[in-house]
């Protein structure tokens, strides 16, 4: 199981597009959930922060080891995700992975997240 928190800088002027995408994701939770299983994505949460007038998005995820990458997905929502990423995430500032220091969850929750047969 991988636990990640990564910060990405939003392109200047893309805030409205980010807000539109987040509203779209919230309004289309059934489609979002369809994409999670192939990715072995157990938890995915997106946070927003503004620092010195610059927008950042933080992706928190708990994911299995063998999940499909969004780049290889044929799901319509993932294709829109890739377009969003290209339009809104500032690739001149590489994503910054925060370091996990402690992870705490009940064993029953971790067991429920493992793929069947593990």
C-alpha positions in Angstrom: 0.0 0.0 0.0 1.3 3.4 -1.0 0.3 6.6 0.9 1.2 9.8 -0.8 0.6 13.5 -0.3 1.9 15.6 -3.3 1.8 19.3 -3.9 1.3 20.7 -7.4 1.4 24.3 -8.4 -1.5 25.6 -10.5 -0.7 27.6 -13.6 -1.2 31.3 -13.3 -4.7 32.2 -14.4 -6.1 28.7 -14.2 -7.9 29.0 -10.9 -11.4 29.3 -12.5 -10.7 26.1 -14.6 -9.5 24.3 -11.4 -12.7 25.4 -9.6 -14.8 24.1 -12.6 -13.0 20.8 -12.5 -13.4 20.3 -8.8 -17.1 21.1 -9.1 -17.3 18.6 -12.0 -15.7 15.8 -9.9 -18.0 16.5 -7.0 -21.0 16.3 -9.3 -19.9 13.1 -11.0 -19.0 10.9 -8.1 -20.3 7.7 -9.7 -18.0 8.2 -12.7 -15.1 9.0 -10.3 -15.7 5.8 -8.4 -15.5 3.8 -11.7 -12.0 5.0 -12.2 -10.7 4.1 -8.7 -10.8 0.3 -8.9 -8.5 -0.1 -11.9 -6.1 2.4 -10.2 -6.3 0.4 -7.0 -7.1 3.8 -5.5 -8.5 3.3 -2.0 -8.6 6.9 -1.0 -8.1 10.0 -3.1 -8.6 13.5 -1.7 -7.7 16.8 -3.3 -6.9 19.9 -1.2 -6.4 23.5 -2.3 -4.1 26.1 -0.8 -3.1 29.7 -1.7 0.4 30.7 -0.6 1.6 34.3 -1.4 -1.1 34.5 -4.1 -0.1 31.2 -5.8 -2.6 28.4 -6.0 -1.5 24.8 -5.1 -3.4 21.5 -5.2 -2.5 18.7 -2.9 -3.3 15.1 -3.8 -3.6 12.7 -0.9 -3.9 9.1 -1.8 -3.9 5.6 -0.4 -3.3 3.2 -3.3 -2.4 -0.3 -4.0 0.9 -1.3 -5.6 -0.3 -2.4 -9.0 -2.8 0.1 -10.0 -3.3 1.3 -13.6 -2.0 4.8 -14.3 -4.5 7.5 -15.3 -2.3 7.9 -18.5 -3.2 4.4 -19.6 -6.9 4.5 -18.8 -9.6 4.5 -21.5 -12.3 5.8 -19.2 -13.8 9.1 -20.4 -13.3 10.8 -17.1 -9.6 10.0 -17.0 -9.2 11.4 -20.5 -10.7 14.7 -19.2 -8.4 14.5 -16.2 -5.4 14.4 -18.5 -6.6 17.5 -20.4 -7.3 19.3 -17.1 -3.8 18.4 -15.9 -2.2 19.8 -19.1 -4.2 23.0 -18.9 -4.0 23.7 -15.2 -0.9 22.1 -13.5 2.3 24.1 -13.9 4.9 21.5 -15.0 7.7 24.0 -14.6 7.4 23.4 -10.9 7.7 19.7 -10.3 5.2 18.1 -7.9 6.6 17.9 -4.4 6.1 14.7 -2.4 5.7 15.3 1.3 7.3 12.7 3.5 5.1 10.3 5.5 6.3 10.3 9.1 3.6 8.2 10.7 0.6 6.3 9.3 -2.2 5.3 11.6 -5.3 3.3 10.8 -7.0 0.3 12.3 -5.9 -3.1 10.9 -9.4 -3.9 9.9 -9.4 -0.8 7.6 -6.1 -1.7 6.1 -7.3 -5.3 5.5 -10.5 -4.0 3.8 -8.3 -2.0 1.4 -6.2 -4.9 0.2 -7.1 -6.6 -3.0 -8.9 -9.9 -2.5 -6.4 -12.8 -2.2 -3.7 -10.8 -0.5 
